[in-house]
Amino acid sequence: MHSVVLVKQVPDPAGERELDRRDATVARDAADAVVGPLDLHALEAALTLRERAGGTVTALTVGPPRAAGALRHALATGADRAVHVVDPALHGACAPQTSAVLAAALRRVGFDLVLCGAASSDGRLGVMAALLGERLGVPHLSGLRALAVSGTTVTGERQTEDGWWELAAELPAVVSTHALPDPPRRRTVAGIRAAQHRPVTTLTLTDLGIDPATVGLAAATSRVVTADAGPARTPGRTGDPAELVRFLADRALV
């Protein structure tokens, strides 16, 4: 089975983030970069499926040259291959545009199962699995908290306000994951060193047959018009446990 995992390089959720004053896009070069936390769970699921049933795992990303770091992370963790769609025209691309690019790349590399995080920590839209399923003409299962493949069927569990739901689809399919029971594995020193020498296939929009004029900020379906800094946080207070109890009691919190 060929699993393709979508990995996105995002600004560190624990760090400072800001917008580029020129076009109100995320100032990615000014922030520490990490792989999307939920994408790491999707990668762990793909690696676990390979260990149980064989096959290959390809990591795929769309982004600027710096985004290759997410692919190196995936290779160091155990991915077999890496593909990077990189093109200056992609700057400011919206989710529908990105899904069109990813779909074209997926058709080129081939897949049985596409996995991604349920939502990125920067955009938080949570729509990519559905968009890809529609563009590729395959079923999608979104927001899974458990995942398994048996033969040509992928199954999973989704938690909602109404309880747990069991889902299933025939391969090929697209799935997105929340945090899964098995935590993402850590990179080893040997894996990091080996990943530095592994080839990464790069593709441009021309390679994928996509007109650059159809993607990017100028053609995006949405854009930031204005943005303001959030209010400053109120300084915290310290005190003895009795004061904390009184504070909570005064607000009917205990």
Beta strands, then each sheet from edge to edge (+ up, - down):
strand 1: 2-6
strand 2: 9-11
strand 3: 33-35
strand 4: 56-62
strand 5: 81-85
strand 6: 113-117
strand 7: 140-150
strand 8: 153-160
strand 9: 163-170
strand 10: 173-177
strand 11: 201-203
sheet 1: 9+ 8- 7+ 10+ 6+ 1+ 4+ 5+ 11+
sheet 2: 2+ 3-
end
